[in-house]
């Protein structure tokens, strides 16, 4: 990437030093953005969820601060995320809850960890759109929490259980 950038910067015509410096800054900024998105794209969270949540994640992607950290921990332990959810629009509120557990990746392994993390969210708006939005928001918050100091012990416990499941199946 640096070689490509140097070649690009070397062939830019020298109209003015100010214009050239601005062009170099623009190219450097774009290359940095591309490099950071490439490292983000190198890691994929393997997950299982119902069709509603799968469609939301496919549409909006996984968007939370600790994505890269969680993804790398899952990859290092060859684990995936199982996301179970319940949503309801009642006469009083919209409710969305998620329970996150993990599973060992691979066809010969069955089941999910008993260790899990559960989250619930309430909204005053009572529509199917607010139901979907609440589900997506609480899912991203729950996943992000696993990457924070407050969720680290829960994440460790789930990953230990995944590895125990794998050992017991061999």
N, C-alpha and C positions, 0 to 999 in steps of 0.2 A: 504494500500500500504506500509506503514512504517513497519507494522508487517511482511509482506511478505519479504520486503527488509532485515529486521533484521534476519529473519529465513535463507534467502539465504546467507547472510554474515556470519552467525554463523556456517553454515555447510561446508563452503569452507575449504578444507584441508590447513593446515599451512605448505606450502612448504618452504617459506621464507617470512620474513616480507616485503621485497620490492615487491615480486610477489603478496602477499596478498593485500598490499596497492594499487597496480595497479589494481588488480581485483575489489577491493571495489570501486575505482574511476570509473572504467568502468561500473559496475553495477549501481552505483549511477547516472552516466551520462545517461545511457539508461533509467533508471526509470524516471528521470526528463523529458527526451524527450517524453516518453510514456505518462506521466501525462499531459504535455503541449499539446500534440496532442489530448488527450482525452477531455480536456476542449475546444479545438478548434472544435472538432467534435460534441460537445454537442449542438451547435447552427447552425441552417441551415437557409440560406436566402431563403425565398419563393419568386420566381420571375416568371415573364411572359416575353417571348421574342420570336422572330421568330425562325424557325428551325435552321438556320445557326448559330445564336448566342447560342442557346441552346446546339447545338453539340459542339461548341467551349468551352463552360463552362463545359460541361460534360467531355470533353477530358482534358482540362487544369485546371479545378476547378476555384473557385474564389481565386485569388491571389493578395491581396493588403494589405498594412500595417494595415489599419483600419477595417479589416473584423470583428473581434470580437466586436469592439465598435458598428459598424453599425448593426450587427446581433442582439446584445442585445437590442439596441434601437427599432429595428423593432419588436422583440419579445415582448417587454414591451408594445408596442402599437398595437399588433396583426395586423401588417401591412406587406404587400409584396411590392416588387419593380416591376414596369413595365418598360421595356427597349424597346424603339422603335429605330430603326436604319435605316439609308440609307447609302449605299456604292456605289461607282462608280469607274470604271477604265476608265479614259479618255485618249486621245492621249498625254496628258500633265502630268497627275499625277493620283494617287490613292487617293480617298477621302472617309473618314468614319465619320459619325456623329451619335451621340446617344442623345436621350432625355430620361431622367429618371424621372419618376413620381411614385406615390405610390397608393396603393389600400388597403381597409380594407379586411382582410381575412374573408372568410365565404361565403356560397352560396347565402345568401339573399342580399348581397351587390353587387352593379354593378357600374362600372365606375372607373376612376382613378382621381387623384388630378389634378386640373388645374395648380397648382403650380408645376414647374418642373425645371430641370437643364439640359442644353444642352451643348454638347461639340462637337468639330470637329477636325479632324486630317488630314493632307496632307502628302503624301509620294511621292518621286520621282519615286520609282520603280513602274512599272505598270503591275502587275501580279495578278492573282486571289489569290495566296498565300499571297502577300503583302496586298491585300484587306482584307482578313480574319485576318491577323496579326494586321493590323491597327484597325479593328473593335474590336478585343479582347483588345488591349492595351488601346484604348480610353474608353472602357467600364470600365475597371479596374481603370483607372485614374479618371473617373467621380465618380465612387462609393467611391473611397478613398477620393476624395475631400469633400464629404459630412461629413466625419469624422474629417476634419481639421477645424481650426478656421475660415478659409475663407468660408467654406461651412456650418457652424453650423446654421446660420440663415435660410438658404434654407431648411435644414433638419428639423428644428423646424417648419417652415411654412408648409411643406408637412405633417408632423405628426399631426399638429393641424387640417389641412384640412381632413385628414383621420378620425380623431375622430369626426369632425363635420359631415362627411358623415354617420358615424355609428349612431350618435345621430338622424339625420334627417330620418333615415330609420326605427327606432324603432317604 
